[in-house]
Amino acid sequence: MKKTTKAVVLSIVVFPGAGHIFLKRYKTAALFFGIFGAAAVMIISNILSRAQLIADRIIAGEIPPDFTTILQEVTKQSEVYSSHHQTIISFSLLILWQLCTLDAYRCAKRPLNLNE
């Protein structure tokens, strides 16, 4: 497998920045890992806090434990981040992932300069 192919596959399949680690571009990899990780933590924490609130309400007996009611509660407006913020963060993650993949391809095409 060619160097460009490995870098792109690692960036797509594993995590943004993995292709840069393969290419020994550690600063760029750390940048992509950090930004993507922070945005992913924001999304996951929002999902978990919403799930915990619903679980607490089920245990307290405020809502019945049936699928339809739980689905309605899940689709209500988020209390931590609005659905608009959640959408912006999600699209930002997709764009960042694509940029990372394109950058890994670009970096694999040119020789490594250790002064970067």
N, C-alpha and C positions, 0 to 999 in steps of 0.2 A: 504494500500500500504506500502511496506517495505521501510525502511530508504534508502537503497541503490538504490531502484527503483526511489524514489522521487528525490534524488540527481542527478541521471543520467538524468532523464527526464527534470529537471530544467536546467541542463547544456546544454542539446541538444536543447530544445525548446525555452527557454527564452533568455539566453545570457551566454557566458562562464564566470564562476564564480558564477552564481546564485545557483548552487548546493552547492558550498562551503559556501555561506551565510546561506543556510538552515542547513548546518552542523556546523555552528558557527566557521568557519575557515576564519576569516575576512581578515587577512593579505594575504592569498593565493588568496582569492576572489578579493582583490584590485589589486594584481599583474596581474591576468588574465584580469580583467576589463580594467586596464590601457594599457596593451600591445595590447589587441584586439581592444580597442577603438582607440588607436593611429593609428594602421594599417587601420582600417575602415575609419577613417577621411582622411587619405592619399588617399585612393581609391575614396571616395565620392567627395573630393575636386577636384581630377583630372577629374572625370566625369562631375561635375558641371562647371568647367572652360572650358572644351571642348564644352559643350552644350551652354554656354554663348557666346563663340567665334562664333559658328555656328549661333546662334540667331542674333548676331550683324551683321554678314555678310548677313543674310536674310533681316534684316531691312534696311541695307545700299544698298540693291539691287545687291550685288555682286553675289549671287547665287539665282536661282529661288526657290520658296517655294513648290517644288514638292517632293514626297516621295523618288524617286530614287536618286535625287541629294543630298538630305539631308543624305540618307543612305551612299552614297559614301563619304561624308564629315566626317561622324561619324567614318567610318572604316579607315580613314587615320591615319597616325602615330600621336600619342599624342604629344603635345608640352611641357607638364609639366613633365610627366614621360614617358619613352619609354614603348612600349608594353611589353618588356622583364621585366622591373621593375614591371609593373602592374601584370604580371603573377606570378612573384616571391612573391609579396606581397599577392596575392590571394591564392596561394598554402600555404603560411605561415599561413594565417588565418585558412584555413581548417585543417592544421596539429595542430595548437594551439588549435582549438576547440576540436579536437579528444583527444589531450593530457589532456585538461581540463576535459573532460568527463571521461576519464580513471582515472584521479587523484581523481575526485569526487567519483567514485566507490571505489577506493582504500581507501580513507579517511573514507567513510561510513562503510567499513568493519572492521576498527579498532576503538577502543574507543578513545574518545576525550581526549587529554592531554593538559591541559590548559597552560603548560609551553612552548608549541611550538610557 
